[in-house]
Amino acid sequence: MTSDAPALTVTDRTLPGPHGPLPVRIYEPADRPVRETGLVWVHGGGFAFGELDMPEADWVSRSLAEAGIVVVSVDYQLAGTGFAAAWGEELRDGVLYPVASEEVSAAYEWAQGAVDLGVPADGWSLGGASAGANLSAGAALRQRDQGRPQPRSLVLAYPLVHTELPPHRPELAAKVAALPPEARFQPDMVAAINLNYVGDPEAVVSSYAFPGGQDLQGLPPTFILNSDSDDLRSSGELFAAELAAAGVDLLVMREDGTRHGHLNEPDDPAASRSIARILSWLTATALLGSRHEQTHG
């Protein structure tokens, strides 16, 4: 069977991470019409699940690389699964914050210096889905505070970035009320997921653990892509408002007819639409704003 899609080179590599070996998967297109653009991509999974072969990691990365973008997909260490016992999940020990957050920062900085990938240091964006979006936003804040190079832009798909689930607008409340229980993210579940990630209740206030509600000035241009019927849309929408209030250039969109995690469903036309939106964001240079200077000390 033949395909018109460009051939890809997919390479698994292990980086010297801040908390031990850090696996990444690199997707390099054979033809690079937008060679100057790269994306460090971080899958979701409630901080406790997910791996490089899931569609949200592999299919997304392949789809973008076939369009000419170099993608580095990050296999960060996962939190334990204590919060998932009610779902019948097998309990598994894991790491706590800031391990995964610092690993995403390290992967982004590695990509910036990886001259063999053909992307200039200022051509790398950083992004992820759900928990991966949280990790990406937190890493960008860390880069800002440490005076280190910021991503060209952020790409945040259906992010969970607040310590508590923000209230729903009536339109969203009506949509999620119609979802089956297994598709819901009720406030108590969100609280359990977040606590499972940080371990210590006092750690949820860290701006790098949960960027929502923090000082967001000086972050790079940001694209937030929310799922439609998704409890976590309230976090993505509130974060967009917070970014705008902080003077960050951004685009926020909602993918109609989708539930949370729709990038894990490659056969859904909405997932392909989302890929096209992400690709447009990464390549439409004339529409991409600037990272504005911080106005605070």
Backbone as numpy.savetxt, mean C-alpha at the origin, in Angstrom:
# Nx Ny Nz CAx CAy CAz Cx Cy Cz
0.39 -21.09 -26.84 -0.45 -19.91 -26.84 0.43 -18.68 -26.84
0.18 -17.76 -27.73 0.98 -16.55 -27.83 0.29 -15.40 -27.14
1.07 -14.39 -26.81 0.54 -13.22 -26.14 1.23 -11.99 -26.69
0.47 -10.91 -26.80 1.04 -9.66 -27.23 1.72 -8.91 -26.10
1.58 -9.40 -24.87 2.15 -8.71 -23.72 3.67 -8.82 -23.75
4.39 -7.78 -23.37 5.84 -7.84 -23.35 6.33 -8.90 -22.39
7.43 -9.55 -22.73 8.02 -10.52 -21.83 8.55 -9.83 -20.60
8.52 -10.55 -19.49 9.00 -10.01 -18.22 10.16 -10.83 -17.72
11.01 -10.18 -16.97 12.02 -10.87 -16.18 11.60 -10.75 -14.73
11.34 -11.88 -14.09 10.91 -11.89 -12.69 12.00 -12.56 -11.88
12.51 -11.84 -10.89 13.66 -12.31 -10.11 13.36 -12.21 -8.62
13.55 -13.30 -7.92 13.47 -13.29 -6.46 14.86 -12.96 -5.90
14.87 -12.06 -4.94 16.14 -11.61 -4.37 15.95 -11.40 -2.88
16.99 -11.61 -2.12 16.94 -11.40 -0.69 17.86 -10.24 -0.33
17.30 -9.23 0.30 18.05 -8.05 0.69 18.51 -8.19 2.14
19.58 -7.49 2.52 19.96 -7.44 3.93 19.07 -6.44 4.67
17.97 -6.91 5.21 17.00 -6.03 5.83 17.40 -5.61 7.23
16.64 -4.68 7.81 16.95 -4.19 9.16 16.62 -5.20 10.26
15.85 -6.24 9.91 15.47 -7.26 10.89 15.72 -8.65 10.33
16.84 -8.80 9.62 17.16 -10.08 9.01 16.92 -10.05 7.51
17.05 -11.19 6.85 16.88 -11.25 5.39 15.49 -10.75 4.98
15.46 -9.97 3.90 14.21 -9.37 3.42 13.99 -9.77 1.97
13.08 -10.73 1.71 12.84 -11.15 0.33 12.04 -10.10 -0.45
12.41 -9.92 -1.70 11.65 -9.09 -2.62 11.57 -9.83 -3.95
10.58 -9.46 -4.74 10.44 -10.02 -6.10 10.44 -8.85 -7.07
11.32 -8.90 -8.05 11.53 -7.79 -8.97 10.94 -8.15 -10.33
10.11 -7.26 -10.85 9.46 -7.45 -12.14 10.02 -6.40 -13.11
10.76 -6.86 -14.11 11.37 -5.95 -15.07 10.80 -6.22 -16.46
10.18 -5.23 -17.08 9.65 -5.43 -18.43 10.76 -5.49 -19.46
10.54 -6.29 -20.50 11.53 -6.37 -21.57 11.63 -5.05 -22.31
10.50 -4.42 -22.55 10.45 -3.11 -23.19 9.96 -2.11 -22.15
10.66 -1.01 -22.02 10.34 -0.05 -20.97 9.97 1.31 -21.56
8.73 1.45 -22.02 8.34 2.76 -22.55 8.33 3.85 -21.50
8.24 3.46 -20.23 8.30 4.44 -19.14 9.42 4.01 -18.20
10.60 3.83 -18.76 11.74 3.29 -18.03 12.06 4.10 -16.78
11.75 5.40 -16.79 12.11 6.24 -15.66 11.21 6.04 -14.45
10.23 5.14 -14.55 9.24 4.98 -13.49 9.35 3.60 -12.84
9.40 3.59 -11.51 9.40 2.33 -10.77 8.45 2.43 -9.60
8.03 1.27 -9.10 7.10 1.21 -7.97 7.55 0.14 -7.00
7.73 0.51 -5.74 7.89 -0.46 -4.67 6.50 -0.75 -4.13
6.07 -2.01 -4.22 4.68 -2.38 -3.96 4.59 -3.33 -2.77
3.57 -3.11 -1.90 3.45 -3.82 -0.64 2.04 -4.42 -0.53
1.94 -5.73 -0.50 0.64 -6.40 -0.42 -0.01 -6.17 0.94
-1.31 -6.46 1.01 -2.05 -6.38 2.25 -2.26 -7.74 2.89
-3.19 -7.77 3.86 -3.48 -9.01 4.56 -3.60 -8.81 6.06
-4.08 -7.63 6.48 -4.29 -7.39 7.89 -3.02 -7.43 8.72
-1.86 -7.18 8.10 -0.54 -7.23 8.72 -0.12 -8.64 9.10
-1.03 -9.62 8.99 -0.76 -10.97 9.48 -0.81 -12.04 8.40
-1.29 -11.68 7.22 -1.43 -12.64 6.13 -0.84 -12.04 4.85
-0.78 -12.88 3.83 -0.34 -12.42 2.53 1.07 -12.86 2.19
1.33 -12.98 0.89 2.65 -13.38 0.42 2.81 -12.96 -1.03
3.99 -13.18 -1.59 4.32 -12.63 -2.91 3.54 -13.27 -4.05
2.95 -14.44 -3.82 2.22 -15.11 -4.90 0.75 -14.72 -4.96
0.24 -14.02 -3.96 -1.17 -13.64 -3.99 -1.41 -12.65 -5.12
-2.60 -12.64 -5.71 -2.85 -11.72 -6.83 -2.58 -10.27 -6.50
-2.88 -9.85 -5.29 -2.67 -8.46 -4.90 -1.20 -8.07 -4.95
-0.32 -9.07 -4.88 1.12 -8.83 -5.04 1.56 -9.17 -6.46
1.38 -10.43 -6.87 1.95 -10.90 -8.14 1.20 -10.37 -9.35
-0.12 -10.49 -9.36 -0.88 -10.03 -10.54 -0.76 -8.53 -10.73
-0.85 -7.79 -9.63 -0.70 -6.34 -9.74 0.67 -5.99 -10.29
1.71 -6.63 -9.76 3.07 -6.33 -10.19 3.27 -6.69 -11.65
2.80 -7.87 -12.05 2.94 -8.28 -13.45 2.19 -7.34 -14.38
0.99 -6.96 -13.99 0.19 -6.09 -14.85 0.87 -4.75 -15.09
1.43 -4.18 -14.04 2.12 -2.90 -14.18 3.42 -3.05 -14.94
4.14 -4.15 -14.69 5.40 -4.36 -15.41 5.17 -4.59 -16.90
4.07 -5.26 -17.24 3.76 -5.46 -18.66 3.51 -4.14 -19.36
3.17 -3.11 -18.60 2.96 -1.78 -19.17 4.24 -0.95 -19.15
5.34 -1.53 -18.67 6.62 -0.86 -18.75 7.18 -0.33 -17.46
6.56 -0.63 -16.33 7.02 -0.12 -15.04 7.79 -1.20 -14.29
8.94 -0.85 -13.76 9.70 -1.77 -12.92 9.05 -1.81 -11.55
8.78 -3.02 -11.05 8.09 -3.17 -9.77 8.95 -4.03 -8.84
9.08 -3.57 -7.61 9.72 -4.35 -6.55 8.64 -4.68 -5.52
8.28 -5.95 -5.43 7.25 -6.40 -4.49 7.91 -6.90 -3.22
7.42 -6.44 -2.07 8.11 -6.65 -0.79 7.43 -7.75 0.02
8.22 -8.70 0.50 7.72 -9.80 1.32 8.09 -9.54 2.78
7.44 -8.54 3.38 7.74 -8.14 4.74 7.31 -9.22 5.74
7.88 -9.19 6.91 7.53 -10.15 7.95 6.14 -9.83 8.51
5.42 -10.88 8.87 4.02 -10.75 9.27 3.84 -10.81 10.78
2.78 -10.14 11.22 2.38 -10.25 12.62 1.76 -11.62 12.86
1.58 -11.97 14.12 0.94 -13.23 14.46 -0.54 -13.22 14.11
-1.21 -14.30 14.38 -2.62 -14.44 13.99 -3.54 -14.59 15.19
-3.15 -14.04 16.32 -3.98 -14.18 17.51 -5.37 -13.62 17.32
-5.50 -12.50 16.59 -6.81 -11.87 16.42 -7.74 -12.70 15.55
-7.19 -13.66 14.79 -7.98 -14.41 13.83 -8.50 -15.72 14.39
-8.32 -15.97 15.67 -8.77 -17.24 16.25 -10.26 -17.44 16.06
-11.01 -16.34 16.10 -12.45 -16.45 15.94 -12.85 -16.90 14.54
-11.94 -16.78 13.58 -12.22 -17.22 12.21 -11.81 -18.67 11.98
-11.30 -19.31 13.04 -10.85 -20.68 12.89 -9.47 -20.79 12.30
-8.72 -19.69 12.28 -7.37 -19.72 11.73 -6.43 -20.42 12.71
-5.44 -21.11 12.15 -4.41 -21.71 12.99 -3.54 -20.59 13.56
-3.33 -20.62 14.86 -2.56 -19.56 15.50 -1.09 -19.65 15.08
-0.50 -18.50 14.84 0.89 -18.43 14.40 1.53 -17.21 15.06
2.74 -17.41 15.58 3.49 -16.29 16.13 4.05 -15.46 14.99
4.33 -14.21 15.28 4.90 -13.34 14.27 5.63 -12.19 14.92
5.92 -11.18 14.11 6.65 -10.01 14.60 5.67 -8.89 14.91
6.15 -7.89 15.60 5.34 -6.73 15.94 5.94 -5.48 15.31
5.13 -4.42 15.24 5.62 -3.12 14.84 6.83 -2.74 15.70
7.91 -2.20 15.13 8.01 -1.58 13.79 8.66 -2.45 12.73
8.70 -3.77 12.91 9.48 -4.61 12.00 9.04 -4.43 10.55
7.76 -4.70 10.26 7.30 -4.62 8.88 7.44 -3.21 8.33
7.14 -2.21 9.14 7.25 -0.82 8.70 8.68 -0.48 8.30
9.64 -0.88 9.12 11.04 -0.58 8.81 11.54 -1.39 7.63
10.98 -2.58 7.42 11.37 -3.37 6.25 10.90 -2.71 4.96
9.71 -2.13 4.97 9.23 -1.43 3.78 10.11 -0.21 3.49
10.48 0.52 4.53 11.40 1.64 4.34 12.72 1.17 3.73
13.24 0.06 4.23 14.51 -0.46 3.72 14.40 -0.89 2.27
13.29 -1.52 1.90 13.10 -1.95 0.51 13.03 -0.76 -0.42
12.33 0.29 0.00 12.24 1.50 -0.81 13.62 2.14 -1.00
14.39 2.24 0.07 15.71 2.85 -0.04 16.64 1.98 -0.89
16.49 0.67 -0.80 17.30 -0.20 -1.65 16.97 0.03 -3.11
15.70 0.11 -3.44 15.30 0.32 -4.83 15.86 1.64 -5.36
15.84 2.66 -4.52 16.38 3.95 -4.94 17.83 3.86 -5.37
18.58 2.99 -4.73 20.00 2.87 -5.05 20.34 1.76 -6.00
19.33 1.03 -6.49 19.58 -0.12 -7.37 19.70 0.35 -8.82
20.88 0.85 -9.17 21.07 1.44 -10.50 20.88 0.41 -11.61
21.07 -0.87 -11.31 20.93 -1.90 -12.34 19.48 -2.05 -12.79
18.52 -1.52 -12.05 17.12 -1.62 -12.45 16.73 -0.55 -13.46
17.60 0.41 -13.70 17.35 1.38 -14.76 16.39 2.49 -14.43
16.02 2.62 -13.16 15.11 3.68 -12.73 15.90 4.69 -11.92
15.86 5.96 -12.26 16.59 6.95 -11.46 16.05 7.01 -10.04
16.88 7.48 -9.12 16.51 7.49 -7.71 15.23 8.26 -7.46
14.99 9.33 -8.23 13.78 10.13 -8.02 12.60 9.64 -8.84
12.72 8.46 -9.43 11.63 7.91 -10.24 10.81 6.85 -9.55
11.13 6.56 -8.28 10.45 5.48 -7.56 9.26 6.00 -6.76
8.11 5.41 -7.01 6.94 5.61 -6.16 6.85 4.45 -5.16
6.05 4.63 -4.15 5.87 3.63 -3.11 4.38 3.45 -2.87
3.95 2.21 -2.75 2.52 2.01 -2.52 2.19 0.60 -2.12
0.92 0.42 -1.80 0.47 -0.90 -1.40 -1.03 -0.91 -1.22
-1.54 -2.06 -0.80 -2.98 -2.26 -0.65 -3.30 -2.60 0.79
-4.35 -1.98 1.32 -4.86 -2.27 2.66 -3.76 -2.07 3.70
-3.35 -3.13 4.40 -2.26 -2.99 5.35 -0.98 -2.54 4.67
-0.78 -2.97 3.42 0.40 -2.53 2.67 0.37 -1.05 2.38
-0.82 -0.49 2.20 -0.94 0.96 2.03 -0.55 1.68 3.31
-0.98 1.14 4.46 -0.58 1.69 5.75 0.94 1.70 5.88
1.58 0.56 5.58 3.03 0.45 5.71 3.73 1.44 4.78
3.18 1.67 3.61 3.78 2.60 2.65 3.68 4.04 3.14
2.50 4.42 3.64 2.33 5.78 4.15 3.21 6.02 5.37
3.30 5.04 6.25 4.17 5.17 7.41 5.63 5.30 7.03
6.05 4.55 6.01 7.44 4.65 5.56 7.72 6.02 4.98
6.76 6.60 4.26 6.96 7.94 3.71 7.10 8.97 4.83
6.33 8.83 5.90 6.47 9.74 7.03 7.85 9.60 7.67
8.33 8.37 7.78 9.66 8.15 8.35 10.73 8.81 7.48
10.61 8.66 6.16 11.57 9.29 5.25 11.56 10.81 5.45
10.36 11.38 5.58 10.25 12.82 5.77 10.92 13.27 7.06
10.63 12.57 8.15 11.13 13.00 9.45 12.64 12.82 9.58
13.18 11.85 8.85 14.63 11.61 8.90 15.38 12.40 7.85
14.67 13.23 7.09 15.32 14.02 6.06 15.88 13.20 4.93
15.29 12.05 4.67 15.77 11.15 3.62 14.88 11.29 2.39
15.35 10.81 1.24 14.59 11.01 -0.01 13.18 10.44 0.07
12.22 11.23 -0.37 10.83 10.81 -0.39 10.51 10.09 -1.70
9.48 9.25 -1.70 9.01 8.67 -2.97 8.54 9.74 -3.93
8.58 9.42 -5.20 8.02 10.31 -6.22 6.54 10.54 -5.96
5.85 9.47 -5.56 4.44 9.57 -5.19 4.08 8.37 -4.33
2.90 8.44 -3.72 2.34 7.32 -2.98 1.12 6.78 -3.72
0.96 5.46 -3.72 -0.21 4.79 -4.29 -0.83 3.94 -3.20
-2.00 4.34 -2.70 -2.63 3.68 -1.56 -3.97 3.11 -1.98
-4.04 1.79 -2.07 -5.28 1.12 -2.44 -6.01 0.66 -1.18
-7.27 1.04 -1.07 -8.16 0.75 0.06 -7.40 0.68 1.39
-6.81 1.82 1.80 -5.92 1.81 2.96 -6.65 1.74 4.31
-5.98 1.13 5.27 -6.37 1.19 6.67 -5.25 1.94 7.39
-5.47 3.21 7.71 -4.40 4.04 8.24 -4.73 4.71 9.57
-5.89 4.41 10.14 -6.29 5.03 11.41 -6.32 3.98 12.53
-6.08 4.45 13.74 -6.07 3.54 14.88 -7.46 2.95 15.14
-8.49 3.72 14.86 -9.87 3.25 14.99 -10.59 3.50 13.68
-11.56 2.67 13.38 -12.32 2.83 12.15 -13.15 4.11 12.22
-12.95 5.06 11.30 -13.75 6.29 11.34 -15.22 6.01 11.05
-16.11 6.87 11.51 -17.54 6.68 11.24 -17.83 6.71 9.74
-18.86 5.97 9.35 -19.27 5.92 7.94 -20.22 7.07 7.61
-20.10 7.57 6.40 -21.14 8.45 5.87 -22.38 7.60 5.58
-23.58 8.19 5.53 -24.80 7.40 5.31 -24.74 6.53 4.06
-24.20 7.06 2.97 -24.11 6.28 1.72 -23.30 5.02 1.92
-22.14 5.13 2.59 -21.30 3.97 2.84 -21.94 3.03 3.85
-22.55 3.58 4.88 -23.19 2.74 5.89 -24.26 1.85 5.27
-25.03 2.38 4.33 -26.06 1.59 3.68 -25.46 0.48 2.84
-24.35 0.77 2.17 -23.74 -0.25 1.31 -23.14 -1.39 2.12
-22.41 -1.07 3.19 -21.77 -2.15 3.94 -22.78 -2.94 4.75
-23.92 -2.33 5.08 -24.96 -3.06 5.82 -25.51 -4.22 4.99
-25.41 -4.11 3.68 -25.91 -5.16 2.80 -24.90 -6.27 2.56
-23.68 -6.12 3.07 -22.65 -7.13 2.86 -22.87 -8.33 3.77
-22.42 -9.51 3.35 -22.45 -10.66 4.27 -21.46 -10.42 5.41
-21.68 -11.04 6.56 -20.82 -10.79 7.73 -19.34 -10.99 7.45
-19.00 -11.99 6.62 -17.59 -12.27 6.38 -16.89 -11.20 5.55
-17.66 -10.32 4.94 -17.08 -9.24 4.14 -16.99 -7.92 4.91
-17.40 -7.93 6.18 -17.41 -6.71 6.97 -16.10 -6.53 7.75
-15.78 -5.29 8.03 -14.70 -4.93 8.94 -15.30 -4.03 10.01
-15.90 -4.67 11.01 -16.55 -3.92 12.07 -15.48 -3.25 12.95
-15.85 -2.18 13.68 -14.87 -1.47 14.50 -14.09 -2.36 15.45
-14.75 -3.35 16.07 -14.02 -4.20 17.01 -13.00 -5.07 16.29
-13.32 -5.50 15.07 -12.37 -6.28 14.29 -11.17 -5.43 13.89
-11.44 -4.20 13.44 -10.35 -3.30 13.06 -9.44 -3.04 14.26
-10.03 -2.82 15.43 -9.24 -2.60 16.63 -8.37 -3.81 16.95
-8.92 -5.02 16.76 -8.16 -6.23 17.04 -7.01 -6.40 16.04
-7.28 -6.12 14.76 -6.23 -6.21 13.74 -5.10 -5.24 14.06
-5.46 -4.02 14.41 -4.45 -3.00 14.68 -3.63 -3.33 15.92
-4.30 -3.79 16.98 -3.57 -4.15 18.19 -2.67 -5.36 17.94
-3.14 -6.29 17.14 -2.35 -7.46 16.80 -1.06 -7.07 16.08
-1.13 -5.99 15.30 0.03 -5.49 14.55 1.06 -4.84 15.46
0.60 -4.01 16.41 1.55 -3.27 17.24 1.89 -3.96 18.55
0.98 -4.80 19.05 1.24 -5.51 20.30 0.91 -4.70 21.53
1.48 -3.54 21.66 1.31 -2.67 22.82 0.27 -1.60 22.49
-0.81 -1.48 23.28 -1.82 -0.46 22.98 -1.25 0.95 22.87
-0.16 1.24 23.58 0.42 2.58 23.50 1.09 2.84 22.16
1.45 1.78 21.43 2.15 1.95 20.16 1.23 2.39 19.04
-0.08 2.30 19.23 -0.99 2.69 18.14 -0.92 4.18 17.86
-0.37 4.96 18.78 -0.29 6.40 18.56 0.90 6.78 17.69
1.79 5.85 17.39 2.94 6.16 16.55 2.50 6.57 15.16
3.04 7.67 14.67 2.66 8.15 13.33 3.10 7.18 12.25
4.14 6.41 12.49 4.60 5.46 11.48 3.77 4.18 11.50
3.11 3.89 12.62 2.23 2.72 12.70 0.88 3.01 12.08
0.32 4.19 12.40 -0.98 4.58 11.86 -0.93 6.06 11.47
-0.64 6.35 10.21 -0.44 7.74 9.77 -1.69 8.60 9.83
-2.87 8.00 9.87 -4.10 8.77 9.91 -4.17 9.63 11.15
-4.55 10.91 10.96 -4.66 11.83 12.07 -3.36 12.44 12.52
-2.26 12.15 11.82 -0.95 12.67 12.18 -0.63 13.91 11.34
0.53 14.49 11.58 1.02 15.62 10.79 1.48 15.08 9.44
0.79 15.43 8.38 1.05 14.88 7.05 1.71 15.88 6.11
2.10 17.02 6.60 2.72 18.02 5.75 4.00 17.47 5.13
4.23 17.84 3.88 5.46 17.48 3.21 5.48 16.10 2.60
4.36 15.35 2.64 4.32 14.06 1.97 4.23 14.26 0.46
4.63 13.25 -0.31 4.59 13.38 -1.77 3.16 13.30 -2.30
2.96 13.66 -3.56 1.63 13.50 -4.17 1.11 12.08 -3.95
-0.18 11.96 -3.67 -0.74 10.69 -3.23 -2.00 10.36 -4.03
-2.09 9.10 -4.45 -3.29 8.57 -5.10 -3.92 7.57 -4.15
-5.17 7.82 -3.74 -5.93 6.89 -2.90 -7.04 6.29 -3.75
-7.02 4.97 -3.85 -8.03 4.24 -4.61 -8.81 3.36 -3.64
-10.06 3.72 -3.38 -10.87 2.99 -2.42 -11.76 1.95 -3.10
-12.04 0.88 -2.38 -13.11 -0.02 -2.79 -14.44 0.63 -2.45
-15.50 0.18 -3.10 -16.81 0.83 -2.99 -17.54 0.40 -1.72
-17.98 -0.84 -1.68 -18.70 -1.37 -0.51 -17.67 -1.96 0.45
-17.07 -1.09 1.25 -15.93 -1.47 2.07 -15.93 -0.62 3.33
-16.01 -1.27 4.48 -15.95 -0.53 5.74 -14.71 0.35 5.82
-13.59 -0.12 5.26 -12.34 0.63 5.37 -12.30 1.85 4.47
-13.32 2.02 3.61 -13.36 3.23 2.78 -13.41 4.47 3.65
-14.01 4.37 4.83 -14.07 5.55 5.70 -12.67 5.99 6.12
-11.74 5.05 6.25 -10.36 5.41 6.58 -9.68 6.06 5.38
-9.88 5.50 4.20 -9.28 6.09 3.00 -9.80 7.48 2.71
-11.11 7.67 2.89 -11.69 8.99 2.62 -11.25 10.02 3.64
-11.19 9.62 4.90 -10.74 10.57 5.92 -9.27 10.92 5.71
-8.47 9.93 5.34 -7.05 10.20 5.11 -6.88 11.16 3.93
-7.69 11.02 2.91 -7.63 11.96 1.80 -7.93 13.38 2.27
-8.94 13.53 3.12 -9.27 14.85 3.65 -8.12 15.40 4.49
-7.48 14.54 5.27 -6.36 14.97 6.10 -5.17 15.39 5.25
-4.91 14.65 4.19 -3.82 15.01 3.28 -4.09 16.36 2.62
-5.32 16.55 2.16 -5.66 17.83 1.52 -5.50 18.98 2.49
-5.93 18.78 3.74 -5.79 19.84 4.74 -4.33 20.14 5.05
-3.46 19.15 4.85 -2.03 19.34 5.09 -1.31 19.91 3.88
-2.05 20.19 2.81 -1.44 20.77 1.63 -0.79 19.78 0.70
-1.14 18.50 0.81 -0.58 17.47 -0.05 -1.43 17.35 -1.31
-0.80 17.37 -2.48 -1.53 17.16 -3.73 -1.98 15.71 -3.79
-3.23 15.49 -4.18 -3.71 14.12 -4.19 -4.85 13.92 -5.17
-5.08 12.65 -5.48 -6.23 12.18 -6.24 -6.87 11.07 -5.42
-8.18 11.14 -5.24 -8.89 10.08 -4.54 -10.05 9.62 -5.41
-10.14 8.30 -5.59 -11.18 7.71 -6.43 -11.76 6.49 -5.74
-12.98 6.13 -6.16 -13.65 4.94 -5.64 -13.95 4.03 -6.82
-13.61 2.74 -6.69 -13.88 1.79 -7.76 -15.27 1.21 -7.54
-16.23 1.63 -8.37 -17.62 1.23 -8.20 -17.79 -0.29 -8.25
-18.72 -0.76 -7.44 -19.11 -2.16 -7.48 -18.11 -3.12 -6.89
-17.19 -2.63 -6.06 -16.16 -3.50 -5.50 -16.29 -3.61 -3.99
-15.72 -4.69 -3.48 -15.57 -4.88 -2.04 -14.09 -4.74 -1.69
-13.81 -4.75 -0.40 -12.43 -4.62 0.05 -11.56 -5.73 -0.54
-10.38 -5.35 -0.98 -9.43 -6.33 -1.52 -9.67 -6.68 -2.97
-10.32 -5.80 -3.74 -10.70 -6.21 -5.10 -9.51 -6.43 -6.02
-8.31 -5.96 -5.66 -7.14 -6.26 -6.48 -6.70 -7.72 -6.34
-7.32 -8.44 -5.44 -7.09 -9.88 -5.32 -8.00 -10.69 -6.23
-8.77 -10.02 -7.08 -9.72 -10.69 -7.96 -9.45 -10.30 -9.41
-8.39 -10.86 -10.02 -7.99 -10.46 -11.37 -9.07 -10.65 -12.44
-10.00 -11.57 -12.22 -11.05 -11.81 -13.22 -12.16 -10.77 -13.16
-12.16 -9.95 -12.15 -13.16 -8.89 -12.03 -12.72 -7.70 -12.89
-13.56 -7.28 -13.84 -13.17 -6.13 -14.67 -12.82 -4.89 -13.85
-13.39 -4.77 -12.66 -13.07 -3.62 -11.82 -11.60 -3.64 -11.40
-11.03 -4.82 -11.20 -9.62 -4.91 -10.84 -8.74 -4.40 -11.98
-9.10 -4.75 -13.20 -8.34 -4.25 -14.35 -8.50 -2.74 -14.51
-9.69 -2.23 -14.21 -9.86 -0.78 -14.24 -8.95 -0.10 -13.22
-8.83 -0.72 -12.07 -7.98 -0.14 -11.04 -6.51 -0.15 -11.47
-6.09 -1.22 -12.12 -4.72 -1.26 -12.64 -4.50 -0.12 -13.63
-5.48 0.11 -14.51 -5.36 1.20 -15.47 -5.27 2.55 -14.77
-6.01 2.72 -13.69 -5.96 3.98 -12.94 -4.58 4.16 -12.29
-4.07 3.10 -11.69 -2.75 3.18 -11.06 -1.68 3.48 -12.11
-1.78 2.81 -13.24 -0.82 3.05 -14.31 -0.87 4.50 -14.78
-2.06 5.03 -14.93 -2.19 6.43 -15.35 -1.55 7.36 -14.34
-1.78 7.09 -13.06 -1.19 7.92 -12.02 0.34 7.90 -12.10
0.90 6.71 -12.32 2.35 6.57 -12.32 3.01 7.17 -13.55
2.26 7.31 -14.63 2.88 7.72 -15.89 2.45 9.10 -16.38
1.37 9.65 -15.84 0.89 10.96 -16.30 1.66 12.06 -15.57
2.89 12.29 -16.02 3.77 13.21 -15.33 3.17 14.61 -15.23
2.46 15.04 -16.26 1.93 16.41 -16.26 0.87 16.61 -15.18
0.25 15.53 -14.72 -0.80 15.64 -13.71 -0.28 15.42 -12.29
0.98 15.00 -12.19 1.54 14.70 -10.88 2.06 15.98 -10.25
1.57 16.28 -9.05 1.98 17.50 -8.36 3.37 17.37 -7.76
3.67 18.25 -6.84 4.98 18.28 -6.20 4.84 17.97 -4.72
5.96 17.58 -4.12 5.99 17.46 -2.66 6.29 18.85 -2.14
5.32 19.42 -1.46 5.48 20.79 -0.99 6.27 20.84 0.31
6.93 21.92 0.52 7.74 22.07 1.72 6.87 22.08 2.98
7.43 21.56 4.04 6.74 21.62 5.32 6.77 23.03 5.87
5.71 23.40 6.56 5.63 24.76 7.11 5.85 24.77 8.61
6.05 23.61 9.20 6.28 23.57 10.63 7.76 23.29 10.89
8.14 23.46 12.12 9.54 23.25 12.46 9.87 21.79 12.67
